[in-house]
Structures are given as C-alpha cells and as structure tokens.
Amino acid sequence: MSSSASTVGVTAPAPNKVRAFLRLVMIEHSVFALPFALIAAFTAMWIDSRSVHWLQLCLIVVAMVSARTVAMAGNRILDRRFDALNPRTGRRELVTGVLSLGTAWRGFAVALVIFLASAAALGWLPLLLSPVAVGLLILYSYGKRFTDFPQALLALAQAIAPVGAWMGVTGGFAWPATALGLAVGTWIGGFDLIYSCQDAAIDREIGSRSFPARFGIASALRWSTITHLITVACYVWFGVAAGLGMIWWVGLAITAAVLAYEHTIVKTDDLSRVNRAFFTANGFVGIQLFVFALADLIAQGLRP
C-alpha cells in the first residue's frame, strides 16, 4: 500500500483553542504593564503596613492579567477586518481562521468575569471603577475609527493599572499612584507611537487612523521622544511622592538610558529595528524597574 493511500481518512488534529487564544491576546506581553501594577501594590503595602498582603497581591495580578486579556481580545475582535488588510497583521488567528470568532468572544467573556470578580474581591471601590477601566480599554480599540490620536486613548487606559492596584491595597486614592499611572500611560503611549510608524502607509491606504498616518513618521518619532521625557519626569514625581530611596533612583537612571537608546535605534528612514525597541527594550524597562523598586522597598523595611 502506498504512503499516500495509507493516509486516506486521517484528519489533521484540531488546533488547541486555549493555546490559540493565548497567542491571539499575546499573553506574554503582560510583562509590559504588570510590573508597574506590582510596583504600585508593593509601594502601597510598604506605606500602609510595611508588610506584603499576599492575598491582595494575588488578586491584583489576576485582575491585571485578566483586564489586559479583555483589552487584547476586544481589540483583535474589533480590528479583525483591519488586520486582514495589513500584511503585518494578516497572520493573526482571527484572520487566518485558526481561532473562530465565537471562541474569541468566549475567551473575552471569561476574562471579563475573572476581572470583575477579582476587582470585587479587592473591595467596593475597585469594583465600582472596573467598568470605567473596561470601557477605556475597549474605547482604544475603536479609536482608530474616529481619531488620529488612538495612542492617547491607549495611554489613558494603561494609566489605570497602577492606580487600580494602589486602590486595591489601600481602598483609596493617593498622589504617588497618580504619578505612576501617568508614567506608565505616557511610557506605553510613547512606544506605541514608535510601533505604529511601521503601519503608517498601509493605515492611510485602508482608512485606519493613527498619528503617524496623519502627521508623518518624523513627527511621530519626535512626539514619542517628548512623551518619554514626560514619562521620566513622572517617575521622578512618583519616587519623591512615595519616599523611595537610592536604589530606586539607580533603577530610574537605567530606565532613562534604555529609553534614550530606544530613540537612537529607530530612524525616520529606517524602521527595521522597531521590534527591538518595542519588545526587547521596553520589556527590559518594566522588569528592571520593578526589581529596583522592590529592592528599594525591602531595603527600607518591607517585610514578607
């Protein structure tokens, strides 16, 4: 019997829906915003009681990851037609059919339930504000349809994470949380300005609005630099307002150097290293700044 005949009636294994959904929402990219929610949580715990509240910390991690999953799933669902028209995004799971739209909606719903439940477990104020957070996250997905400034909507949505984490610990508002929220929002909004430059031409062609598509790549890179200067200023504000020490300032100096490096490797006429700036440099920023912040808090008396 020939090998071709022996394979008759054999069907390819069905793709793993969970794995495909996690690829769709790029779950590993939680590394960008999660460290800053943890910085807010640990700092609030240090100010509040000098000790780690482990249950609250676990709930904050669950809330953060599930909220990001809601945002990414919603974005992929709403943008699937734009993604199909863009060669860079044309291999995404909803475009190729690896993941069905129904499965994506179910994943979205599960993540939303988990987020709301974790917010409720953290207290009435996080639960009360959770619809605002979800609304802003989803609004960003619609942004490219009605504004040339979707990165501003992204910045606003991402700024909520540290503020929410702080409220989850203390049950109230504080200026250090605001400073950290603004730092995170401008940081992510600034590097999304860089990332979106690679789609400027195709965005104009398919009618997807963005800052680079409207004002040009050179202007986008210039405003990304200005935005990241504001980021560093907000990190300084946070360090002063929270009373952090020398270890934090060393970490912040490294962060400023990495951001400066990021802006030297992406040029108006050379976007070939956008992914290095977006994924490698920014992933490093989140992790190393969290490590230095935690080390500083431990040195100043934070107990397990």
Secondary structure as a PSIPRED ss2 file (coil, helix, strand):
# PSIPRED VFORMAT (PSIPRED V4.0)

   1 M C   1.000  0.000  0.000
   2 S C   1.000  0.000  0.000
   3 S H   0.000  1.000  0.000
   4 S H   0.000  1.000  0.000
   5 A H   0.000  1.000  0.000
   6 S H   0.000  1.000  0.000
   7 T C   1.000  0.000  0.000
   8 V C   1.000  0.000  0.000
   9 G C   1.000  0.000  0.000
  10 V C   1.000  0.000  0.000
  11 T C   1.000  0.000  0.000
  12 A C   1.000  0.000  0.000
  13 P C   1.000  0.000  0.000
  14 A C   1.000  0.000  0.000
  15 P C   1.000  0.000  0.000
  16 N C   1.000  0.000  0.000
  17 K H   0.000  1.000  0.000
  18 V H   0.000  1.000  0.000
  19 R H   0.000  1.000  0.000
  20 A H   0.000  1.000  0.000
  21 F H   0.000  1.000  0.000
  22 L H   0.000  1.000  0.000
  23 R H   0.000  1.000  0.000
  24 L H   0.000  1.000  0.000
  25 V C   1.000  0.000  0.000
  26 M C   1.000  0.000  0.000
  27 I H   0.000  1.000  0.000
  28 E H   0.000  1.000  0.000
  29 H H   0.000  1.000  0.000
  30 S H   0.000  1.000  0.000
  31 V H   0.000  1.000  0.000
  32 F C   1.000  0.000  0.000
  33 A C   1.000  0.000  0.000
  34 L H   0.000  1.000  0.000
  35 P H   0.000  1.000  0.000
  36 F H   0.000  1.000  0.000
  37 A H   0.000  1.000  0.000
  38 L H   0.000  1.000  0.000
  39 I H   0.000  1.000  0.000
  40 A H   0.000  1.000  0.000
  41 A H   0.000  1.000  0.000
  42 F H   0.000  1.000  0.000
  43 T H   0.000  1.000  0.000
  44 A H   0.000  1.000  0.000
  45 M H   0.000  1.000  0.000
  46 W H   0.000  1.000  0.000
  47 I H   0.000  1.000  0.000
  48 D H   0.000  1.000  0.000
  49 S H   0.000  1.000  0.000
  50 R C   1.000  0.000  0.000
  51 S E   0.000  0.000  1.000
  52 V C   1.000  0.000  0.000
  53 H C   1.000  0.000  0.000
  54 W H   0.000  1.000  0.000
  55 L H   0.000  1.000  0.000
  56 Q H   0.000  1.000  0.000
  57 L H   0.000  1.000  0.000
  58 C H   0.000  1.000  0.000
  59 L H   0.000  1.000  0.000
  60 I H   0.000  1.000  0.000
  61 V H   0.000  1.000  0.000
  62 V H   0.000  1.000  0.000
  63 A H   0.000  1.000  0.000
  64 M H   0.000  1.000  0.000
  65 V H   0.000  1.000  0.000
  66 S H   0.000  1.000  0.000
  67 A H   0.000  1.000  0.000
  68 R H   0.000  1.000  0.000
  69 T H   0.000  1.000  0.000
  70 V H   0.000  1.000  0.000
  71 A H   0.000  1.000  0.000
  72 M H   0.000  1.000  0.000
  73 A H   0.000  1.000  0.000
  74 G H   0.000  1.000  0.000
  75 N H   0.000  1.000  0.000
  76 R H   0.000  1.000  0.000
  77 I H   0.000  1.000  0.000
  78 L H   0.000  1.000  0.000
  79 D C   1.000  0.000  0.000
  80 R H   0.000  1.000  0.000
  81 R H   0.000  1.000  0.000
  82 F H   0.000  1.000  0.000
  83 D H   0.000  1.000  0.000
  84 A H   0.000  1.000  0.000
  85 L H   0.000  1.000  0.000
  86 N C   1.000  0.000  0.000
  87 P C   1.000  0.000  0.000
  88 R C   1.000  0.000  0.000
  89 T C   1.000  0.000  0.000
  90 G C   1.000  0.000  0.000
  91 R C   1.000  0.000  0.000
  92 R C   1.000  0.000  0.000
  93 E H   0.000  1.000  0.000
  94 L H   0.000  1.000  0.000
  95 V H   0.000  1.000  0.000
  96 T H   0.000  1.000  0.000
  97 G C   1.000  0.000  0.000
  98 V C   1.000  0.000  0.000
  99 L C   1.000  0.000  0.000
 100 S C   1.000  0.000  0.000
 101 L H   0.000  1.000  0.000
 102 G H   0.000  1.000  0.000
 103 T H   0.000  1.000  0.000
 104 A H   0.000  1.000  0.000
 105 W H   0.000  1.000  0.000
 106 R H   0.000  1.000  0.000
 107 G H   0.000  1.000  0.000
 108 F H   0.000  1.000  0.000
 109 A H   0.000  1.000  0.000
 110 V H   0.000  1.000  0.000
 111 A H   0.000  1.000  0.000
 112 L H   0.000  1.000  0.000
 113 V H   0.000  1.000  0.000
 114 I H   0.000  1.000  0.000
 115 F H   0.000  1.000  0.000
 116 L H   0.000  1.000  0.000
 117 A H   0.000  1.000  0.000
 118 S H   0.000  1.000  0.000
 119 A H   0.000  1.000  0.000
 120 A H   0.000  1.000  0.000
 121 A H   0.000  1.000  0.000
 122 L H   0.000  1.000  0.000
 123 G C   1.000  0.000  0.000
 124 W H   0.000  1.000  0.000
 125 L H   0.000  1.000  0.000
 126 P H   0.000  1.000  0.000
 127 L H   0.000  1.000  0.000
 128 L H   0.000  1.000  0.000
 129 L H   0.000  1.000  0.000
 130 S H   0.000  1.000  0.000
 131 P H   0.000  1.000  0.000
 132 V H   0.000  1.000  0.000
 133 A H   0.000  1.000  0.000
 134 V H   0.000  1.000  0.000
 135 G H   0.000  1.000  0.000
 136 L H   0.000  1.000  0.000
 137 L H   0.000  1.000  0.000
 138 I H   0.000  1.000  0.000
 139 L H   0.000  1.000  0.000
 140 Y H   0.000  1.000  0.000
 141 S H   0.000  1.000  0.000
 142 Y H   0.000  1.000  0.000
 143 G H   0.000  1.000  0.000
 144 K H   0.000  1.000  0.000
 145 R H   0.000  1.000  0.000
 146 F H   0.000  1.000  0.000
 147 T C   1.000  0.000  0.000
 148 D C   1.000  0.000  0.000
 149 F C   1.000  0.000  0.000
 150 P H   0.000  1.000  0.000
 151 Q H   0.000  1.000  0.000
 152 A H   0.000  1.000  0.000
 153 L H   0.000  1.000  0.000
 154 L H   0.000  1.000  0.000
 155 A H   0.000  1.000  0.000
 156 L H   0.000  1.000  0.000
 157 A H   0.000  1.000  0.000
 158 Q H   0.000  1.000  0.000
 159 A H   0.000  1.000  0.000
 160 I H   0.000  1.000  0.000
 161 A H   0.000  1.000  0.000
 162 P H   0.000  1.000  0.000
 163 V H   0.000  1.000  0.000
 164 G H   0.000  1.000  0.000
 165 A H   0.000  1.000  0.000
 166 W H   0.000  1.000  0.000
 167 M H   0.000  1.000  0.000
 168 G H   0.000  1.000  0.000
 169 V H   0.000  1.000  0.000
 170 T H   0.000  1.000  0.000
 171 G C   1.000  0.000  0.000
 172 G C   1.000  0.000  0.000
 173 F C   1.000  0.000  0.000
 174 A C   1.000  0.000  0.000
 175 W H   0.000  1.000  0.000
 176 P H   0.000  1.000  0.000
 177 A H   0.000  1.000  0.000
 178 T H   0.000  1.000  0.000
 179 A H   0.000  1.000  0.000
 180 L H   0.000  1.000  0.000
 181 G H   0.000  1.000  0.000
 182 L H   0.000  1.000  0.000
 183 A H   0.000  1.000  0.000
 184 V H   0.000  1.000  0.000
 185 G H   0.000  1.000  0.000
 186 T H   0.000  1.000  0.000
 187 W H   0.000  1.000  0.000
 188 I H   0.000  1.000  0.000
 189 G H   0.000  1.000  0.000
 190 G H   0.000  1.000  0.000
 191 F H   0.000  1.000  0.000
 192 D H   0.000  1.000  0.000
 193 L H   0.000  1.000  0.000
 194 I H   0.000  1.000  0.000
 195 Y H   0.000  1.000  0.000
 196 S H   0.000  1.000  0.000
 197 C H   0.000  1.000  0.000
 198 Q H   0.000  1.000  0.000
 199 D H   0.000  1.000  0.000
 200 A H   0.000  1.000  0.000
 201 A H   0.000  1.000  0.000
 202 I H   0.000  1.000  0.000
 203 D H   0.000  1.000  0.000
 204 R H   0.000  1.000  0.000
 205 E H   0.000  1.000  0.000
 206 I H   0.000  1.000  0.000
 207 G C   1.000  0.000  0.000
 208 S C   1.000  0.000  0.000
 209 R C   1.000  0.000  0.000
 210 S C   1.000  0.000  0.000
 211 F H   0.000  1.000  0.000
 212 P H   0.000  1.000  0.000
 213 A H   0.000  1.000  0.000
 214 R H   0.000  1.000  0.000
 215 F H   0.000  1.000  0.000
 216 G C   1.000  0.000  0.000
 217 I H   0.000  1.000  0.000
 218 A H   0.000  1.000  0.000
 219 S H   0.000  1.000  0.000
 220 A H   0.000  1.000  0.000
 221 L H   0.000  1.000  0.000
 222 R H   0.000  1.000  0.000
 223 W H   0.000  1.000  0.000
 224 S H   0.000  1.000  0.000
 225 T H   0.000  1.000  0.000
 226 I H   0.000  1.000  0.000
 227 T H   0.000  1.000  0.000
 228 H H   0.000  1.000  0.000
 229 L H   0.000  1.000  0.000
 230 I H   0.000  1.000  0.000
 231 T H   0.000  1.000  0.000
 232 V H   0.000  1.000  0.000
 233 A H   0.000  1.000  0.000
 234 C H   0.000  1.000  0.000
 235 Y H   0.000  1.000  0.000
 236 V H   0.000  1.000  0.000
 237 W H   0.000  1.000  0.000
 238 F H   0.000  1.000  0.000
 239 G H   0.000  1.000  0.000
 240 V H   0.000  1.000  0.000
 241 A H   0.000  1.000  0.000
 242 A H   0.000  1.000  0.000
 243 G C   1.000  0.000  0.000
 244 L C   1.000  0.000  0.000
 245 G C   1.000  0.000  0.000
 246 M H   0.000  1.000  0.000
 247 I H   0.000  1.000  0.000
 248 W H   0.000  1.000  0.000
 249 W H   0.000  1.000  0.000
 250 V H   0.000  1.000  0.000
 251 G H   0.000  1.000  0.000
 252 L H   0.000  1.000  0.000
 253 A H   0.000  1.000  0.000
 254 I H   0.000  1.000  0.000
 255 T H   0.000  1.000  0.000
 256 A H   0.000  1.000  0.000
 257 A H   0.000  1.000  0.000
 258 V H   0.000  1.000  0.000
 259 L H   0.000  1.000  0.000
 260 A H   0.000  1.000  0.000
 261 Y H   0.000  1.000  0.000
 262 E H   0.000  1.000  0.000
 263 H H   0.000  1.000  0.000
 264 T H   0.000  1.000  0.000
 265 I H   0.000  1.000  0.000
 266 V C   1.000  0.000  0.000
 267 K E   0.000  0.000  1.000
 268 T C   1.000  0.000  0.000
 269 D C   1.000  0.000  0.000
 270 D E   0.000  0.000  1.000
 271 L C   1.000  0.000  0.000
 272 S C   1.000  0.000  0.000
 273 R C   1.000  0.000  0.000
 274 V H   0.000  1.000  0.000
 275 N H   0.000  1.000  0.000
 276 R H   0.000  1.000  0.000
 277 A H   0.000  1.000  0.000
 278 F H   0.000  1.000  0.000
 279 F H   0.000  1.000  0.000
 280 T H   0.000  1.000  0.000
 281 A H   0.000  1.000  0.000
 282 N H   0.000  1.000  0.000
 283 G H   0.000  1.000  0.000
 284 F H   0.000  1.000  0.000
 285 V H   0.000  1.000  0.000
 286 G H   0.000  1.000  0.000
 287 I H   0.000  1.000  0.000
 288 Q H   0.000  1.000  0.000
 289 L H   0.000  1.000  0.000
 290 F H   0.000  1.000  0.000
 291 V H   0.000  1.000  0.000
 292 F H   0.000  1.000  0.000
 293 A H   0.000  1.000  0.000
 294 L H   0.000  1.000  0.000
 295 A H   0.000  1.000  0.000
 296 D H   0.000  1.000  0.000
 297 L H   0.000  1.000  0.000
 298 I H   0.000  1.000  0.000
 299 A H   0.000  1.000  0.000
 300 Q C   1.000  0.000  0.000
 301 G C   1.000  0.000  0.000
 302 L C   1.000  0.000  0.000
 303 R E   0.000  0.000  1.000
 304 P C   1.000  0.000  0.000
